[in-house]
Amino acid sequence: MTTKPATAAAETHSAPVFRHPDDMDWEMGRFKNRTKFLFHPSDEHPTRPNAGFLHYEPGAGFPFHKHDFAQIWYIIDGTFHMGEKTYGPGTMVCMDDPHFEDEMHTETGGTVLFVQYPGPNTGARPLYDGRMNLARPETPDEHDLDH
């Protein structure tokens, strides 16, 4: 008996997982943003990346901080000022590991597609619980700006 290729692959490979942002509610994120992270690490999938959307209200932003993981952003809408430059819709940003992020603010508000993943240099994994799904807003004293 010959095994179909898809059946054989199902024994050794993971199938794609599909999610739509309309199927979940916005959550409270770090730096007073709202998040819809459709994929994130869990006990069942510890190496899964954080992937989803961040929405910043007009006037929002964050201070200079650092991460040991890698990430990619795609600006969907709004205008974001990072460091000395301004970026708008269609801009894609790649941040290798480890990296720093200059202070950011947005006067217009906006939405960013985010993918955060373990970088090849540090192997550090992105954080989800208590970072992208907060039960209450963090105070500035609670911000961990080194991770």
C-alpha positions in Angstrom: 0.0 0.0 0.0 1.3 3.5 -0.9 0.9 6.3 1.6 -0.3 9.6 0.2 2.3 12.4 0.5 0.0 14.5 2.7 -0.7 11.6 5.1 3.1 10.8 5.4 3.8 14.5 6.0 1.1 14.7 8.7 3.1 12.1 10.7 6.3 14.2 10.8 5.3 17.8 10.2 2.8 20.3 11.7 -0.1 21.5 9.7 -0.7 25.2 9.2 -2.8 27.0 11.8 -5.2 29.6 10.6 -6.7 32.5 12.7 -8.6 35.7 11.8 -8.3 38.8 13.9 -12.1 39.3 14.0 -12.2 36.0 16.0 -10.7 37.6 19.0 -11.1 40.7 21.2 -8.4 43.3 21.7 -6.3 42.8 24.8 -4.4 45.4 26.9 -0.8 45.5 26.0 2.4 47.0 27.3 2.8 50.8 27.0 -1.0 51.3 26.9 -1.5 49.8 23.5 -4.1 47.2 22.5 -3.1 43.8 21.1 -4.4 41.0 19.1 -1.7 38.4 19.1 -3.2 35.6 17.1 -0.2 33.4 17.7 2.1 33.3 20.8 4.2 30.9 22.8 2.4 28.5 25.0 3.1 25.3 27.0 2.0 23.3 24.0 3.9 25.4 21.5 6.9 27.0 23.3 8.7 28.1 20.1 5.7 29.7 18.4 6.4 33.4 17.7 4.3 36.3 18.9 2.4 37.3 15.8 -0.5 39.8 15.6 -1.4 43.4 15.8 -0.6 46.3 18.1 -2.8 49.4 18.0 -1.7 52.7 19.5 -4.1 55.5 20.2 -3.1 59.1 19.2 -0.5 60.4 21.6 0.7 57.0 22.6 4.3 55.7 22.5 7.0 54.0 24.4 10.5 54.9 25.9 13.8 53.7 24.7 14.2 50.0 25.5 16.0 46.8 24.5 15.0 43.2 23.6 17.0 40.0 23.2 14.6 38.4 20.7 14.1 39.5 17.1 11.1 41.1 15.5 9.5 42.5 12.4 7.0 45.2 12.1 4.8 46.3 9.2 3.0 49.6 9.6 -0.6 49.2 8.4 -1.9 52.7 9.2 -0.8 55.8 11.1 2.4 57.7 11.5 5.1 56.7 14.0 8.1 58.8 15.1 11.1 56.7 16.2 14.3 58.4 17.1 14.9 61.2 14.5 12.7 59.8 11.8 9.0 59.4 10.9 7.5 56.2 9.3 4.1 55.6 7.8 1.9 52.9 6.2 3.8 50.3 4.1 7.0 50.6 6.1 8.5 47.3 7.2 11.1 47.2 10.0 13.5 44.3 10.8 15.1 44.2 14.3 17.7 41.6 14.7 18.6 40.1 18.1 19.6 41.7 20.4 18.3 45.1 19.5 17.2 48.4 20.9 14.2 50.6 20.1 14.4 54.3 20.2 11.7 56.3 21.9 8.5 56.1 19.8 5.4 58.2 19.7 2.5 58.7 17.4 0.3 61.7 17.0 -2.1 60.0 14.6 -2.4 56.6 16.3 -1.9 53.6 14.2 -1.8 49.8 13.8 1.3 47.6 13.3 1.5 44.0 12.3 4.1 42.4 14.7 6.1 39.2 14.5 8.5 38.5 17.4 10.6 35.4 17.3 13.7 33.8 18.9 16.6 35.3 17.2 19.5 33.2 15.9 22.1 35.2 17.9 20.7 35.0 21.4 18.0 32.3 21.1 15.9 34.5 23.5 12.2 34.0 23.1 9.6 36.7 23.0 7.3 37.3 26.0 3.5 37.0 25.8 1.9 36.4 29.2 2.0 39.5 31.3 3.3 41.6 28.4 0.9 41.4 25.5 -2.2 40.4 27.5 -2.2 42.6 30.6 -4.9 42.5 33.2 -4.2 46.1 34.1 -2.0 48.9 32.7 1.7 48.9 33.9 3.0 51.9 35.7 6.3 53.4 34.3 8.1 52.0 37.4 6.9 48.5 36.3 8.3 48.7 32.7 11.1 46.2 32.2 13.1 48.1 29.5 15.8 45.5 29.2 13.7 42.6 27.9 
